[in-house]
Structures are given as structure tokens and as C-alpha cells.
């Protein structure tokens, strides 16, 4: 079974890309997917033996994607919506 702290670490590493990229322009779904593919996917593959089953692995992927999507929305709001208020 994969520990929550391991998933949180993966999210943290992937979020670094989003935090840098948001400075260039608003983040898109493509940016979130890229952060997942570059940072999270390879780490999840290395952890694949520790998942108890495919369902647990799917939950881990979903958890990471949800966290990255939430972060992207928050970063966009912090960096790009201020001038629109």
C-alpha cells in the first residue's frame, strides 16, 4: 500500500512545474496533464509494485490529478485574476 505522504510528495514535485509556469500565463488543463506526465507518472510507475491492486493505483492517479487541478485553479486566481476584479 502506498503511503499518503508519498502521494503528497509526488504532488509537491509536480506542483513546482505549475508554480513556475503560471508566471508565463494562465495554466491550462494541458499544463496540469504535462506536470502529471513529467513528474507524477514516472514516480507512480516506480511505486507500482506497492499498490495492492489496480483500483488503488487508479485512486492514487485520481488523487494526484485532483490536487494538481486545485493548485492550478488557485495559482491562476492568485496570478491572473487580480487585475480583473
C-alpha positions as CSV (number, residue, x, y, z in Angstrom):
1,X,0.0,0.0,0.0
2,X,1.3,3.4,-0.9
3,X,1.5,5.9,1.9
4,X,-0.4,9.2,1.7
5,X,2.9,11.1,2.3
6,X,4.4,9.5,-0.8
7,X,1.5,10.8,-2.9
8,X,1.7,14.2,-1.3
9,X,5.4,14.3,-2.2
10,X,4.6,13.5,-5.8
11,X,2.0,16.3,-5.9
12,X,4.6,18.7,-4.4
13,X,7.1,17.9,-7.1
14,X,4.6,18.2,-9.9
15,X,3.3,21.4,-8.5
16,X,6.7,23.0,-8.8
17,X,6.3,23.0,-12.6
18,X,2.9,24.6,-12.3
19,X,4.2,27.3,-9.9
20,X,6.9,28.2,-12.4
21,X,4.7,28.0,-15.5
22,X,1.9,30.2,-14.1
23,X,4.3,33.2,-14.3
24,X,4.3,32.9,-18.1
25,X,0.5,32.8,-18.4
26,X,-2.7,31.2,-17.0
27,X,-2.4,27.5,-16.5
28,X,-4.5,25.2,-18.7
29,X,-5.6,21.6,-18.5
30,X,-2.7,20.7,-20.8
31,X,-0.2,22.2,-18.2
32,X,-1.7,20.1,-15.5
33,X,-1.5,17.0,-17.7
34,X,2.1,17.8,-18.6
35,X,3.0,18.2,-14.9
36,X,1.4,14.8,-14.2
37,X,3.2,13.1,-17.1
38,X,6.6,14.6,-16.4
39,X,6.7,14.3,-12.6
40,X,4.0,12.1,-11.3
41,X,3.7,9.3,-13.8
42,X,7.3,8.1,-13.6
43,X,7.2,8.1,-9.8
44,X,3.9,6.2,-9.8
45,X,5.4,3.6,-12.1
46,X,8.3,3.1,-9.7
47,X,5.8,2.6,-6.9
48,X,3.6,0.2,-9.0
49,X,4.7,-2.9,-7.0
50,X,3.5,-1.3,-3.8
51,X,-0.1,-0.8,-4.9
52,X,-2.3,-3.6,-3.6
53,X,-4.4,-3.6,-6.8
54,X,-5.3,-1.6,-9.9
55,X,-8.1,0.2,-8.1
56,X,-5.6,1.6,-5.5
57,X,-3.4,2.7,-8.3
58,X,-6.3,4.4,-10.0
59,X,-7.2,6.2,-6.8
60,X,-3.6,7.4,-6.5
61,X,-3.7,8.8,-10.0
62,X,-7.1,10.5,-9.3
63,X,-5.8,12.0,-6.0
64,X,-2.8,13.5,-7.7
65,X,-4.8,14.9,-10.7
66,X,-7.4,16.5,-8.3
67,X,-4.6,18.1,-6.2
68,X,-2.9,19.4,-9.3
69,X,-6.1,20.8,-10.8
70,X,-7.0,22.5,-7.5
71,X,-3.5,24.0,-7.4
72,X,-3.7,25.2,-11.0
73,X,-7.0,27.0,-10.2
74,X,-5.6,28.6,-7.1
75,X,-2.4,29.7,-8.9
76,X,-4.4,31.2,-11.8
77,X,-6.6,33.1,-9.3
78,X,-3.5,34.4,-7.4
79,X,-1.6,35.4,-10.5
80,X,-4.1,36.3,-13.2
81,X,-7.5,37.3,-11.8
82,X,-6.3,40.2,-9.6
83,X,-6.4,42.7,-12.4
84,X,-9.9,41.7,-13.4
85,X,-11.5,42.5,-10.0
